[in-house]
Amino acid sequence: MHNTNTKYSSMLFTKAKPFLKWAGGKGQLLKQISDFLPNELKTDEITYFEPFLGGGAVFFHVVQNYRIKKAVLSDVND
């Protein structure tokens, strides 16, 4: 028996967004940042390293638009 739960099935089609409103967040700059991303993101499956995750805007943009095989995320906020 197949149980379709509308609440959870709609989540499958929702784009991930930054999980924090971060001072200095990059959400509004994603178009400009995309122009500087390496061409390998468009053609190769890569491991993505994000040393300054912050609210995650750049990470979520990259993972939703490019072929990311694995991601290593990090940030330190002392």
CNS distance restraints for C-alpha pairs under 8 A (distance, minus, plus):
assign (resid   4 and name CA) (resid   9 and name CA) 7.03 0.50 0.50
assign (resid   5 and name CA) (resid   9 and name CA) 6.01 0.50 0.50
assign (resid   6 and name CA) (resid  10 and name CA) 5.92 0.50 0.50
assign (resid   7 and name CA) (resid  11 and name CA) 6.79 0.50 0.50
assign (resid   8 and name CA) (resid  12 and name CA) 7.01 0.50 0.50
assign (resid   9 and name CA) (resid  13 and name CA) 7.58 0.50 0.50
assign (resid  10 and name CA) (resid  14 and name CA) 6.76 0.50 0.50
assign (resid  15 and name CA) (resid  64 and name CA) 7.85 0.50 0.50
assign (resid  16 and name CA) (resid  60 and name CA) 6.29 0.50 0.50
assign (resid  17 and name CA) (resid  56 and name CA) 7.60 0.50 0.50
assign (resid  17 and name CA) (resid  57 and name CA) 6.58 0.50 0.50
assign (resid  17 and name CA) (resid  60 and name CA) 6.49 0.50 0.50
assign (resid  18 and name CA) (resid  27 and name CA) 7.80 0.50 0.50
assign (resid  18 and name CA) (resid  55 and name CA) 4.99 0.50 0.50
assign (resid  18 and name CA) (resid  56 and name CA) 4.94 0.50 0.50
assign (resid  18 and name CA) (resid  57 and name CA) 4.91 0.50 0.50
assign (resid  18 and name CA) (resid  60 and name CA) 7.13 0.50 0.50
assign (resid  19 and name CA) (resid  55 and name CA) 5.53 0.50 0.50
assign (resid  19 and name CA) (resid  56 and name CA) 6.76 0.50 0.50
assign (resid  20 and name CA) (resid  54 and name CA) 7.72 0.50 0.50
assign (resid  20 and name CA) (resid  55 and name CA) 4.67 0.50 0.50
assign (resid  20 and name CA) (resid  56 and name CA) 7.78 0.50 0.50
assign (resid  21 and name CA) (resid  25 and name CA) 7.11 0.50 0.50
assign (resid  21 and name CA) (resid  55 and name CA) 6.40 0.50 0.50
assign (resid  22 and name CA) (resid  54 and name CA) 6.49 0.50 0.50
assign (resid  22 and name CA) (resid  55 and name CA) 5.56 0.50 0.50
assign (resid  25 and name CA) (resid  54 and name CA) 7.10 0.50 0.50
assign (resid  25 and name CA) (resid  55 and name CA) 6.68 0.50 0.50
assign (resid  25 and name CA) (resid  57 and name CA) 7.20 0.50 0.50
assign (resid  26 and name CA) (resid  30 and name CA) 6.38 0.50 0.50
assign (resid  26 and name CA) (resid  57 and name CA) 6.04 0.50 0.50
assign (resid  26 and name CA) (resid  58 and name CA) 6.64 0.50 0.50
assign (resid  27 and name CA) (resid  57 and name CA) 5.23 0.50 0.50
assign (resid  27 and name CA) (resid  58 and name CA) 7.08 0.50 0.50
assign (resid  29 and name CA) (resid  33 and name CA) 6.04 0.50 0.50
assign (resid  30 and name CA) (resid  34 and name CA) 5.92 0.50 0.50
assign (resid  30 and name CA) (resid  57 and name CA) 7.89 0.50 0.50
assign (resid  30 and name CA) (resid  58 and name CA) 6.81 0.50 0.50
assign (resid  30 and name CA) (resid  61 and name CA) 7.47 0.50 0.50
assign (resid  31 and name CA) (resid  35 and name CA) 6.88 0.50 0.50
assign (resid  32 and name CA) (resid  36 and name CA) 7.35 0.50 0.50
assign (resid  33 and name CA) (resid  37 and name CA) 6.73 0.50 0.50
assign (resid  37 and name CA) (resid  41 and name CA) 7.34 0.50 0.50
assign (resid  39 and name CA) (resid  43 and name CA) 7.14 0.50 0.50
assign (resid  40 and name CA) (resid  44 and name CA) 5.43 0.50 0.50
assign (resid  40 and name CA) (resid  46 and name CA) 7.86 0.50 0.50
assign (resid  41 and name CA) (resid  45 and name CA) 7.21 0.50 0.50
assign (resid  41 and name CA) (resid  46 and name CA) 6.99 0.50 0.50
assign (resid  41 and name CA) (resid  66 and name CA) 5.75 0.50 0.50
assign (resid  41 and name CA) (resid  67 and name CA) 6.40 0.50 0.50
assign (resid  41 and name CA) (resid  68 and name CA) 7.68 0.50 0.50
assign (resid  42 and name CA) (resid  66 and name CA) 5.84 0.50 0.50
assign (resid  42 and name CA) (resid  67 and name CA) 6.83 0.50 0.50
assign (resid  43 and name CA) (resid  67 and name CA) 7.43 0.50 0.50
assign (resid  44 and name CA) (resid  67 and name CA) 6.58 0.50 0.50
assign (resid  45 and name CA) (resid  67 and name CA) 4.99 0.50 0.50
assign (resid  45 and name CA) (resid  68 and name CA) 5.38 0.50 0.50
assign (resid  45 and name CA) (resid  69 and name CA) 5.37 0.50 0.50
assign (resid  46 and name CA) (resid  67 and name CA) 6.82 0.50 0.50
assign (resid  46 and name CA) (resid  68 and name CA) 5.26 0.50 0.50
assign (resid  46 and name CA) (resid  69 and name CA) 5.42 0.50 0.50
assign (resid  46 and name CA) (resid  70 and name CA) 6.84 0.50 0.50
assign (resid  47 and name CA) (resid  68 and name CA) 6.13 0.50 0.50
assign (resid  47 and name CA) (resid  69 and name CA) 5.65 0.50 0.50
assign (resid  47 and name CA) (resid  70 and name CA) 4.65 0.50 0.50
assign (resid  47 and name CA) (resid  71 and name CA) 5.51 0.50 0.50
assign (resid  47 and name CA) (resid  72 and name CA) 7.43 0.50 0.50
assign (resid  48 and name CA) (resid  68 and name CA) 6.53 0.50 0.50
assign (resid  48 and name CA) (resid  69 and name CA) 7.83 0.50 0.50
assign (resid  48 and name CA) (resid  70 and name CA) 6.25 0.50 0.50
assign (resid  48 and name CA) (resid  71 and name CA) 4.62 0.50 0.50
assign (resid  48 and name CA) (resid  72 and name CA) 6.18 0.50 0.50
assign (resid  49 and name CA) (resid  71 and name CA) 5.91 0.50 0.50
assign (resid  49 and name CA) (resid  72 and name CA) 4.84 0.50 0.50
assign (resid  49 and name CA) (resid  73 and name CA) 6.11 0.50 0.50
assign (resid  50 and name CA) (resid  59 and name CA) 7.06 0.50 0.50
assign (resid  50 and name CA) (resid  71 and name CA) 7.63 0.50 0.50
assign (resid  50 and name CA) (resid  72 and name CA) 6.22 0.50 0.50
assign (resid  50 and name CA) (resid  73 and name CA) 4.86 0.50 0.50
assign (resid  50 and name CA) (resid  74 and name CA) 6.07 0.50 0.50
assign (resid  51 and name CA) (resid  73 and name CA) 6.17 0.50 0.50
assign (resid  51 and name CA) (resid  74 and name CA) 4.80 0.50 0.50
assign (resid  51 and name CA) (resid  75 and name CA) 5.79 0.50 0.50
assign (resid  52 and name CA) (resid  73 and name CA) 7.76 0.50 0.50
assign (resid  52 and name CA) (resid  74 and name CA) 6.05 0.50 0.50
assign (resid  52 and name CA) (resid  75 and name CA) 4.85 0.50 0.50
assign (resid  52 and name CA) (resid  76 and name CA) 7.64 0.50 0.50
assign (resid  53 and name CA) (resid  57 and name CA) 7.97 0.50 0.50
assign (resid  53 and name CA) (resid  58 and name CA) 7.84 0.50 0.50
assign (resid  53 and name CA) (resid  59 and name CA) 7.16 0.50 0.50
assign (resid  53 and name CA) (resid  73 and name CA) 6.39 0.50 0.50
assign (resid  53 and name CA) (resid  74 and name CA) 5.89 0.50 0.50
assign (resid  53 and name CA) (resid  75 and name CA) 5.43 0.50 0.50
assign (resid  54 and name CA) (resid  75 and name CA) 6.68 0.50 0.50
assign (resid  56 and name CA) (resid  60 and name CA) 5.99 0.50 0.50
assign (resid  57 and name CA) (resid  61 and name CA) 6.18 0.50 0.50
assign (resid  58 and name CA) (resid  62 and name CA) 6.10 0.50 0.50
assign (resid  59 and name CA) (resid  63 and name CA) 6.05 0.50 0.50
assign (resid  60 and name CA) (resid  64 and name CA) 6.05 0.50 0.50
assign (resid  61 and name CA) (resid  65 and name CA) 6.19 0.50 0.50
assign (resid  62 and name CA) (resid  66 and name CA) 5.63 0.50 0.50
assign (resid  62 and name CA) (resid  68 and name CA) 7.86 0.50 0.50
assign (resid  63 and name CA) (resid  67 and name CA) 7.03 0.50 0.50
assign (resid  63 and name CA) (resid  68 and name CA) 5.93 0.50 0.50
